[in-house]
Amino acid sequence: MLQFICSVTGKKYPVNIPRWRSNDGHLLDLEFEAKFDLEKIKDRKPNLWRYLEALPITNENSIVSFEEGFTPLIPIDFDGKQAFIKQEQLFSTGSYKDRGATVLMSFVKELGIKKVIQDSSGNAGCAIAAYAAKANINCRIYLPADTAEAKIAQMRMYGTEIERVPGSREDTAAAALKAAGSTFYASHCYNPFFYQGTKTFAYEVCEQLGWTAPDAVVVPAGNGTLLIGCYIGFNDLLKAGIIDKLPKIIAVQAEACSPLSQAFNKSLNTYNEVPTKQTLAEGIAIATPVRGNQLLKMVLETKGKFYSVTEEEIKDSLLYCGKMGYYIEPTSAATIAGLRKYLTEQPAELVVSLFTGHGLKSTDKILKILKES
């Protein structure tokens, strides 16, 4: 049965009536059973829609796709230790957010919705805007006023309306929530269909490893869209009997904005808003993540942990990757900084991480870093 379920009360709602929260104002999760036919999967195109039976889209004609997914998984040595890296910067819009956008916007098309709004610090907005354009759906993106111009240019090229919001990332979210009273909210934080796309990261990793699970996966933790996707995806595979263990989820935050890392290190089940500073890792600079308490629970359940990384560590990892031929954005470098910390502390493990976004999205910021280096 495909239906929304309130994360607090357990009350269920049909998915064919647009909503972004429960009647009581709580977050919604999705009740859905993923199915896997490994023979069918093997014979399909190398994109994320090869897992069709595990994705909650009932009408194949509604699928909005750029043939995305199945990004390369490559071994890379970091400081003398090896990890496998998914090159998610190679997606059509330059980040892994395309995974969530293809499923969410396919759902929107399936419902016959013609206009959406979204709020973003950049990459999620780019992804929703591109897939809205592909589906001929009107789109308006609410952005912090200081969003990178390269990301804004990308969204404008897709024909998206842009609303710059003065103040913090939280001010941007508040403006979008107000608009959501009259327009469908295609939110990568609130709408659980987005996570049904990001979970394909876990499916691909396991397939590329011969249908086995890694020991650990190192992912960013801003709003946690990939972290949640990994938790759902690896659990789907475990329930289906395809893998025999859950990887540890290792979550990375920028030290300048690390409410979840601080809560985890104090053994708290709920996080508190903490003082934050500006960070190079703008994509994970989320002071009040909507699903923050869920993220803490998921990391704990997988016996994972949180790392916070300094601005110097982010810069160092950005330049380190560049010298190996990988041009990634600073937010992506934050995840790699966390990965490098994890690798120095662990015995031999099969560890997977990713390049989350392309460096071309942050040219101005990268030029400044290079000038200062």
N, C-alpha and C positions, 0 to 999 in steps of 0.2 A: 504494500500500500504506500503510495506516494502522498505525503501530507506534511504540512508544517506542524511542529510541536513546540509548545512554549517551554523554554529552558528552565522555568521556575515551577510552574503549576502542572506541566505535563498535558495541558489542554491542547487538543488537536484542531487544525484548521485546514480546509481544502486549499490546494495550491492554485486553483483556477480563479480565485478571487484575489486581486492584487492587495498585498499588505507587506509591511516591512517590520512590524512588531506585533505582539499579541494584544488582545483587547485590554490586558492589564498593564501594557507598556513594557513588557519584557522582551528579551531577545528570542528570536525564533531559530530552531534547528530544523533539520529535515529528516523525516522518517522515510527511509528508502533502503531497499536491499540490493546491493550490487551483486551482479552475477558475472561469471567469467567462463568463456568457452575458449580455452587456450588454442585449439586448432583453428577456430575462426580468427582469433586475434593474430595468429602467426601469418595467415594468408591475406590480411588486410594491409592497406597503405600504411606507411610509417608515419602516422600522425596520432594525436591523442584520441581521435574518434574511433580508433581501432578497438577501444574498450566500450563500444556502444552500449552493450547490455549492462554495464556498470555505471552508466550516466543517465540522469533522470529526465531525458527528453523523449517524449513518446512519439512525436511526429518527425521522422527523419527529414521531411521537406522543410522543417523549420530551422534546421541546423545552419548557423552562420559561422563560416569557417574560412580561414586562409591556409588550410592544410597545415596548421600549426602543430607543434609537438615533436616528440621523439628527438629532442636535442642531443647532441653528442655527449657521452659520458667518458671522460678521458682521465687517465692517471697523470697527476702532476706532483713533483717533489717540492715540498715546502720545508726549508731549513733542514734538509736531509731526511724528512719523513714523507711518505706518500699518502695522498688522498685522491679520491675520484671526484672530479668536478663536472657537474652538468652545466653546459654552456647556454644558460637561459637568456643571455644577452643577445642571442641570435634569433629570437622571435621577431615576428613582423614589426611590432612596435618597439622592440628593443628591450623588453623585460618579460619576466615570467608571468606578469599580470595578464597576458594574453590567455593563459590557461583558464583563469576565472571568467574572463570576458566572453570567450567563445560559448561557454555553457550558459552563463547568465543571460547574454543577449539572445541566444537561441530560445531560452525560456520566454523572454520578453516578446520575441517574434511569435512564438507559439500562442501567447495570450492575445495577440493582435494589438498590442500597445504601440502607439505611434510617437510618443514623446517621453524622454527620460531626463532625469537630472542625476548628478553624481558630485561628490566632493572628493578632493584628492590633493596630495602634495606633488603630484606629477604623473608617475607611471601608471597608476590605476586609471587616471583620467584619460591618458593617451590611449590605453587599451579599450576602455568603454567607448571612447569617441570613434576609434577606428572601426569597431564592430557595429556601432550604431550606423556609421556611414555605409558599411557593407550591406546592412539590412534596410537601408533607407528609413531610418528612425531618427527623428529630431533629437538633438542632445544639447544639454547645457551643463557645463562643468564649473563648479565653484572651487576656486583656488586661493591659497594664501597669496597676498600681494607680492611677496618676494620669491615666488616660484621661478625656477630657472627659465629664462627666455626661450631656450632651445625646446623645452617641453611645451611651452605655450604655443610656439610656432608650429610644432607638430600637431597639436590639437586643432589649431585654426586651419591647418591644411586639410583636415578631415571635415571642415565645415561646421565645427562645433561653436556654439555660443560660449563665451568666457565671462565669468563673473569673478573679478578679483576682490578678495575680502581683506580689509585691513586687520591687523592683529595676528593672533596665534592660529595654529592649525585647528585648535578647538573652536575658535571664532568662525572659521570656515565651515566646520561641521554644523555648528548651530545655525548658520545661514541656510545651509542645505536642508536641514531638518525642518525649518520653517517653510521652505518651498515645497517640501515633500507632502504637505497637506493637500496640494492640488495636482501634483505631477508624480508619476511613478518614480520611486527612488531606487535607482539601479546601484545600490551601495555595495561596495566590496567588503564592508564591515558588517552591515546588518543582514544582507540577503544571503541565506545559506546556499543558494545555487552557485554563488561564486566559488565556495569551497569545494563544490562538486567538480569544479574545473581544476583547482589547484591540487586536488588529491591525485590527479593523474601523474604528477611528479613522482609520487611513491610507486605507482604502477610501473612507470617507465624504468625507474631505477632498478626495481626487482627484476623486470623482464631483461634488462640489459646485463644484469648480473646472473643470468640463467635461472630466473625465478627463485632467487634467494634474497634474503634481506641483509643489508649491511649491519654492522654492529652499532653504528651511530650515524646520525645525520645532523649536520650543522647548518642552521637556518637563521635568517634575521627575525627579530621580534619587535616590530613597530606595532601595527595593528594585528600582525600575526596571521595574515591570510595564507601564507605558505605553511606556517607551523600547524595551523588547524587542518589544512589540506593533507599534510603528512600524517597527522594523527588519524584522520578519517581513512586515508588511503591504505596505510599499513594495517590498520584494524580490519578493513574490508578483506584484504588478502589473507590475514590471519584467520578470520572467520570462515573464509572459503577453503581453508586448508592448503593454500598455495605456499605460504611461508610458515615457519614454525616458531617465530619470535618477533617481538616488536623491537625495532632499533631504539636506542636512546635518542631522545630529541635534545640537542644542544642548541640553546637559544642565545642570540647575540644582540646586545643593545649598545648604543653609544653611551659612554659614561656621562656625557653631558645631559642625557635624557634617558634615565634608566629606572623608571618606577617599578618595573617587574623584576629586574635583577636585584634591586635593593630589597624588595619584599621577599623574594626567594631566599636570599642570603640571610634573612632574619627569620626564616621558616614560617612565614605568614601565608595564610590561604587566600587572603585578599590584599590587594595593593592599595596604597594611598598616593595621592598626587604629591610629587616631590618637587623641590626647586629645580629648574632646568636652565640650561644655557644653550646658546646657538651651537650647532654642530655641522660638520661637513656632511654627515650622514642624514641629510634632510628627509630621506624616504622612510626612516624609522624613528624620526623625532616626534613621537606621539606621547604626550604627557598623560593623557587619560584614555588609553585604549579601550574601546567599547567592550571587547571580549577579554579584557585583561585577566580576570579571575579564571576564565576557562583556560587561558594559556598557561597560567601557573599550575592548574590541575593536570593538564595534559603532559607538561614537562615532568612533573612529579610522578605521574603514573608510569611513564616510560623509564623511570630512574635516570632521567637526564639532569641537566643543570643549566644555569644562566651564566653568561660571561658579559662583562661590560668592557669596552675598549676605549682608550683615550684618543684624542684628536691626533696625537703624534703617531699612535699605532695605526690609525686609519690612513694617514698620509704615507707612512712607511709601507704598508701593504699595497696601497695604490701604486706606488712607484716600483715596488718589488714585482708586482704582476705585469706592469708595463714593460719592465726589462726582460720579461719572459715572452713578450709578444701579445699580452692580453690587455685590451683597452676597455677598462670597466669604469663605471661611475663610482664616486666616493662612497655612496651608500653600500655598493657591492663590496668595496674594499673593507668596510667595517665587518662584514660577515667573514671575509678571509682573515682579518686580524683575529677574530674569535677562533676561527679554525686553527690558526697557527698556535694560539695559546693551548687549545685542546690537545693538539698533536704532541706538544712538548710534555704534557702531563700524563699521557696515557701509554700503556703498553701497546704492543702491535695489535691493531684493530683494522677492520675494513671500514673506513670512514668516507662518507659522501657529503659533499657540500655543493655550492653553486656560485656562478657569476650571475648576480640577480639582474643587472641592467648594464646597458652599453655606455661606454664613455662619451659617445657623441651627444648624449643627453645633458652632459655637464661640462661642455667645452670651456666656458668662461671660468668656472671654478677650477678646472684642471690647469688651465693656463696660469692662473694665479698661484697655484701650488708649485708648478714648475718654476715660476719666477722666483719664488721664495726658497726653493731647494738649492 
